[in-house]
Amino acid sequence: MKKYECVLVNHHDKIAGTIDSYQQKGWHLHTYQATLVDALTSSVNHYLLFEKE
């Protein structure tokens, strides 16, 4: 049975490190989504969905 975990990253500079950390633990990136939170401050949330067998 597959397991899924959604991770919220608040800044794009942390995406690569987060993916690397999860891959070292046996997770694979399944889906990536970015959403604009505040247009005035250009605040963006990045959602990474990982899966693991």
Sequence and secondary structure as in RCSB ss.txt:
>XXXX:A:sequence
MKKYECVLVNHHDKIAGTIDSYQQKGWHLHTYQATLVDALTSSVNHYLLFEKE
>XXXX:A:secstr
  EEEEEEESSGGGHHHHHHHHHHTT EEEEEEEEEEETTTTEEEEEEEEEE 
